[in-house]
Amino acid sequence: MRSLKVSDVMWNHIEPVRCGTQLTKVVKTLLHNHVTGLPVVDDQRHVIGFISEQDCIHALLVSGYHREGDPLVDDVMFRKPVTISAEMSVVDLAQNLGAGKPKVYPVVDHGKLIGIVTRTAILAELARTGFGLEPPKHASAEY
């Protein structure tokens, strides 16, 4: 199990959020893909931020109350996201997961986004390899 790498459980099929995207589109993407957050990238796929459900909830409440219109991801995103390498051990990542830590990690290679890994994917893989449990389809790394 120690040889299992992030690249084995990451999702690379979800399109990242680009700067300038309206927040309502981000919310639709989060809900459609059943993830709690997504990386924000520039035109070269460098990770420049992260947007979470919590960020969206707060921004939509504020903009709705003040009738400010649809905010942009640029105004809401967290600008110092934690990224990980595809070569990182799943066990090492699992040991670092704790309360308050990200639930979704952007996976980068040479600073460019190549995928994401979620706590759910880590849990599903640990359950499958350690206990032979079959995770629900939406929790699997293959998604």
C-alpha positions as CSV (number, residue, x, y, z in Angstrom):
1,M,0.0,0.0,0.0
2,R,2.9,2.4,0.7
3,S,3.8,2.4,-3.0
4,L,0.4,3.7,-4.0
5,K,0.9,7.2,-5.4
6,V,-1.4,10.2,-5.7
7,S,-1.3,9.7,-9.5
8,D,-3.1,6.4,-8.9
9,V,-6.1,8.0,-7.3
10,M,-6.3,11.5,-8.7
11,W,-9.0,12.7,-11.1
12,N,-7.8,14.3,-14.3
13,H,-11.1,14.6,-16.0
14,I,-12.5,17.7,-14.2
15,E,-11.8,21.0,-16.0
16,P,-10.2,23.5,-13.7
17,V,-11.7,27.0,-13.1
18,R,-10.2,29.8,-15.1
19,C,-9.8,33.4,-14.0
20,G,-12.8,35.6,-15.0
21,T,-15.3,32.8,-14.5
22,Q,-18.6,33.8,-13.0
23,L,-19.3,32.3,-9.6
24,T,-22.6,30.8,-10.6
25,K,-20.8,28.7,-13.3
26,V,-18.3,27.6,-10.6
27,V,-21.2,26.5,-8.4
28,K,-22.7,24.5,-11.2
29,T,-19.3,22.8,-11.8
30,L,-18.9,22.0,-8.1
31,L,-22.3,20.5,-7.8
32,H,-22.2,18.6,-11.1
33,N,-18.8,17.0,-10.2
34,H,-19.6,16.3,-6.5
35,V,-16.5,18.1,-5.3
36,T,-16.1,20.7,-2.5
37,G,-13.6,22.9,-4.4
38,L,-11.6,23.3,-7.5
39,P,-8.2,24.9,-8.4
40,V,-8.2,28.1,-10.4
41,V,-5.6,28.3,-13.2
42,D,-4.1,30.8,-15.6
43,D,-3.8,30.2,-19.3
44,Q,-0.8,28.0,-18.9
45,R,-2.6,25.8,-16.2
46,H,-0.5,27.2,-13.4
47,V,-2.5,27.0,-10.2
48,I,-3.1,30.5,-9.0
49,G,-5.9,30.0,-6.6
50,F,-8.6,27.7,-5.2
51,I,-12.3,28.1,-4.9
52,S,-14.4,26.2,-2.4
53,E,-18.1,25.7,-1.6
54,Q,-17.6,27.8,1.5
55,D,-16.1,30.6,-0.6
56,C,-19.1,30.4,-3.0
57,I,-21.7,30.3,-0.3
58,H,-20.3,33.4,1.4
59,A,-19.8,35.4,-1.8
60,L,-23.3,34.6,-3.1
61,L,-24.9,35.6,0.1
62,V,-23.1,38.9,0.2
63,S,-23.6,39.7,-3.5
64,G,-27.3,38.7,-3.3
65,Y,-27.9,40.8,-0.2
66,H,-26.2,43.8,-1.8
67,R,-27.6,43.0,-5.3
68,E,-24.2,43.3,-6.8
69,G,-24.7,40.7,-9.5
70,D,-22.7,37.6,-10.2
71,P,-19.2,37.8,-8.7
72,L,-16.1,36.5,-10.5
73,V,-13.9,33.7,-9.2
74,D,-11.0,36.2,-9.1
75,D,-12.7,38.2,-6.4
76,V,-13.4,35.2,-4.2
77,M,-10.7,32.6,-4.6
78,F,-8.1,31.7,-2.0
79,R,-4.8,32.8,-3.5
80,K,-2.3,30.5,-1.7
81,P,-3.6,27.0,-2.4
82,V,-1.8,23.9,-1.1
83,T,-0.6,21.8,-4.0
84,I,0.8,18.3,-4.1
85,S,2.9,16.1,-6.4
86,A,1.6,13.2,-8.4
87,E,4.5,11.2,-7.0
88,M,3.5,11.7,-3.3
89,S,2.5,8.6,-1.5
90,V,-1.2,8.2,-0.7
91,V,-0.3,7.0,2.8
92,D,1.8,10.1,3.4
93,L,-1.0,12.3,2.2
94,A,-3.6,10.4,4.3
95,Q,-1.4,10.9,7.4
96,N,-1.3,14.6,6.7
97,L,-5.0,15.0,6.4
98,G,-6.5,16.6,9.4
99,A,-9.2,18.9,10.6
100,G,-9.2,22.2,8.7
101,K,-6.9,20.9,6.0
102,P,-8.1,21.1,2.3
103,K,-10.6,18.5,1.2
104,V,-9.4,18.8,-2.4
105,Y,-5.8,19.0,-3.4
106,P,-4.6,20.3,-6.8
107,V,-2.0,17.9,-8.2
108,V,0.8,19.6,-10.1
109,D,3.8,18.7,-12.3
110,H,6.3,21.4,-12.8
111,G,3.8,23.9,-11.4
112,K,1.1,23.0,-13.9
113,L,-2.2,21.4,-12.9
114,I,-2.5,17.7,-13.9
115,G,-5.4,16.7,-11.7
116,I,-7.0,16.8,-8.3
117,V,-7.3,14.4,-5.4
118,T,-10.1,14.4,-2.9
119,R,-10.3,13.1,0.7
120,T,-13.1,10.9,-0.6
121,A,-10.8,9.3,-3.2
122,I,-8.2,8.7,-0.6
123,L,-10.7,7.2,1.8
124,A,-12.2,5.0,-1.0
125,E,-8.7,3.7,-2.0
126,L,-7.7,3.0,1.6
127,A,-10.9,1.2,2.2
128,R,-10.6,-0.8,-1.0
129,T,-6.9,-1.8,-0.5
130,G,-7.1,-2.3,3.2
131,F,-10.5,-3.9,3.7
132,G,-11.7,-5.0,0.3
133,L,-14.7,-2.6,0.4
134,E,-16.2,-1.6,-2.9
135,P,-16.7,2.2,-2.8
136,P,-19.7,3.9,-4.4
137,K,-19.1,5.0,-8.0
138,H,-19.0,8.7,-7.1
139,A,-16.2,8.1,-4.6
140,S,-14.0,6.1,-6.9
141,A,-10.8,7.5,-8.4
142,E,-12.1,6.5,-11.9
143,Y,-15.3,8.4,-11.3
